[in-house]
Amino acid sequence: MKKKNITFNDIAEYTHFSKTTISRYFNDPDSLTLENQEIIAKALADLDYRENKVARILANGNTEFIGIIIPNLFLHYYAEMLNQILATYETFGYKFLVFVGNGQEETERRYIDELLSYKIEGLIILTHTIPSNELAELNIPIVTIEREDKYVCSVNTDNYMGGYQATSLLANHDCDVIIHINYINSPANPDVPAYGRVQGFLDFCKEHHIKHELILKEMGNTYESIKNHLTDILNVITEKYSGLKKGLFISNDTQANILVNLIIRKYGKLPDDFFLVGFDNSPISQEAVISISTIGQQIDKLAYEAIKLLVEQMAERKKRKPKPLEKPIHKVITPILFRRETTEKY
């Protein structure tokens, strides 16, 4: 037999409360005594009530949806970040609508319009295309992760410390030259958090008078494109620094993994004059054919703190007299160095 849909009227009859009281339980539970909340909660279990989410959205306007715009899912960092963000449902109860930007500014604007039409309560942005002053004008709680964030709240890694740590590790292995290969959207823009990796690298090398080279490169977001660029870079540094012990600091683990594969294909192993450090501690750093030393961004903590900060803003807006933020909140997460086979030779 078809299961009967339990209505507010059924719950009211079962508990001997009014339908208004039952409605208050769902929309403003704190207005009821704890005893009455417990009576209604027991009735819901006894009646095997299944909430009509659509009806609740229509009643109070709260969709419990958060929008996410992520640059791509090719880089393992973004894939793991999305995985960790989605996992916060168990803690905060919010669902997610996800779009992949792929660096297309107008496409991302259409995505934002689409998300707003679904009445999302907040927005997580990891893409770099739309400036934060434009995002701030959307009049919706926003938290960004690892991108320009002057006008909106954000959660970022301490990229400067990470760059300094990576360079220090390579220096400790007495590398004759340290090379930083960095792929960032705006390499000359200090407002992009990832620029801190560059500055940390440069400062360490200059302070310790270490021979170094910075390679800034837009490599695309496909395997073939990145492989071709890294092949060219490997050929150049191999010839340019022949006979020298080379320390390579790569700006993300996906590219570090591709470069490790290229080196092994070229030499049959990781030669004694190559030391390599990635950045992210995304799963690929441990799964690579030779495990990659890396600067861990604590992706799980970044995701959790970003959603926590967003939920706090969304909760404030639901108050009768919400207090707007006086200025954006910027949280910084400390990176962790992981030593593996690309520096601690196997």
LINWODA-V676523 format. One record per backbone hydrogen bond with DSSP energy under -0.5 kcal/mol. CO is the residue of the C=O (numbers start at 1). NH is the residue of the N-H. If there is no record, write none. Layout:
co: [CO & CO]
nh: [NH & NH]
//
This chain:
co: [4 & 7 & 8 & 9 & 10 & 11 & 12 & 12 & 18 & 19 & 20 & 21 & 22 & 23 & 24 & 28 & 29 & 33 & 34 & 35 & 36 & 37 & 38 & 39 & 40 & 41 & 42 & 43 & 44 & 45 & 49 & 51 & 52 & 53 & 54 & 55 & 56 & 57 & 61 & 64 & 65 & 65 & 66 & 67 & 68 & 69 & 69 & 70 & 71 & 75 & 75 & 76 & 77 & 78 & 79 & 80 & 81 & 82 & 83 & 84 & 85 & 86 & 87 & 88 & 88 & 88 & 89 & 95 & 97 & 99 & 99 & 101 & 103 & 104 & 105 & 106 & 107 & 108 & 109 & 110 & 111 & 112 & 113 & 114 & 115 & 115 & 116 & 119 & 121 & 122 & 123 & 123 & 124 & 125 & 129 & 131 & 131 & 132 & 133 & 134 & 135 & 136 & 141 & 142 & 143 & 144 & 149 & 153 & 154 & 155 & 156 & 157 & 158 & 159 & 160 & 161 & 162 & 163 & 164 & 165 & 166 & 167 & 168 & 169 & 170 & 170 & 171 & 177 & 178 & 179 & 179 & 180 & 180 & 181 & 182 & 182 & 184 & 186 & 188 & 189 & 191 & 192 & 193 & 194 & 194 & 195 & 196 & 197 & 198 & 199 & 200 & 201 & 202 & 203 & 204 & 205 & 206 & 211 & 213 & 213 & 214 & 215 & 215 & 217 & 222 & 223 & 224 & 225 & 226 & 227 & 228 & 229 & 230 & 231 & 232 & 233 & 234 & 235 & 236 & 237 & 239 & 241 & 244 & 245 & 245 & 246 & 246 & 247 & 247 & 248 & 248 & 249 & 252 & 253 & 254 & 255 & 256 & 257 & 258 & 259 & 260 & 261 & 262 & 263 & 264 & 269 & 271 & 273 & 275 & 276 & 277 & 278 & 279 & 280 & 282 & 283 & 283 & 284 & 285 & 291 & 293 & 294 & 294 & 295 & 296 & 298 & 298 & 299 & 300 & 301 & 302 & 303 & 304 & 305 & 306 & 307 & 308 & 309 & 310 & 311 & 312 & 313 & 314 & 315 & 316 & 319 & 322 & 329 & 329 & 331 & 333 & 336 & 337 & 338 & 338 & 340 & 340 & 342 & 343]
nh: [6 & 11 & 12 & 13 & 14 & 15 & 16 & 17 & 22 & 23 & 24 & 25 & 26 & 27 & 28 & 31 & 32 & 37 & 38 & 39 & 40 & 41 & 42 & 43 & 44 & 45 & 46 & 47 & 49 & 48 & 51 & 53 & 56 & 57 & 58 & 59 & 60 & 61 & 63 & 95 & 121 & 122 & 97 & 124 & 99 & 126 & 127 & 101 & 102 & 78 & 79 & 80 & 81 & 82 & 83 & 84 & 85 & 86 & 87 & 88 & 88 & 89 & 90 & 91 & 92 & 93 & 93 & 66 & 68 & 70 & 101 & 104 & 105 & 108 & 109 & 110 & 111 & 112 & 113 & 114 & 115 & 116 & 117 & 118 & 118 & 120 & 119 & 63 & 141 & 67 & 125 & 143 & 69 & 145 & 131 & 134 & 135 & 136 & 137 & 137 & 138 & 139 & 123 & 153 & 125 & 155 & 152 & 144 & 331 & 146 & 333 & 159 & 162 & 163 & 164 & 165 & 166 & 167 & 168 & 169 & 170 & 171 & 172 & 173 & 173 & 175 & 174 & 247 & 213 & 181 & 249 & 182 & 215 & 251 & 184 & 217 & 187 & 189 & 190 & 192 & 193 & 195 & 196 & 197 & 198 & 199 & 200 & 201 & 202 & 203 & 204 & 205 & 206 & 207 & 208 & 210 & 209 & 178 & 180 & 215 & 216 & 182 & 217 & 219 & 226 & 227 & 228 & 229 & 230 & 231 & 232 & 233 & 234 & 235 & 236 & 237 & 238 & 239 & 240 & 241 & 242 & 244 & 246 & 176 & 177 & 248 & 275 & 179 & 249 & 250 & 277 & 181 & 256 & 257 & 258 & 259 & 260 & 261 & 262 & 263 & 264 & 265 & 266 & 267 & 268 & 271 & 274 & 246 & 248 & 293 & 250 & 295 & 253 & 297 & 285 & 286 & 287 & 288 & 292 & 342 & 278 & 296 & 338 & 280 & 336 & 301 & 302 & 303 & 304 & 305 & 306 & 307 & 308 & 309 & 310 & 311 & 312 & 313 & 314 & 315 & 316 & 317 & 318 & 318 & 319 & 322 & 324 & 154 & 331 & 156 & 158 & 296 & 339 & 294 & 340 & 343 & 344 & 276 & 345]
//
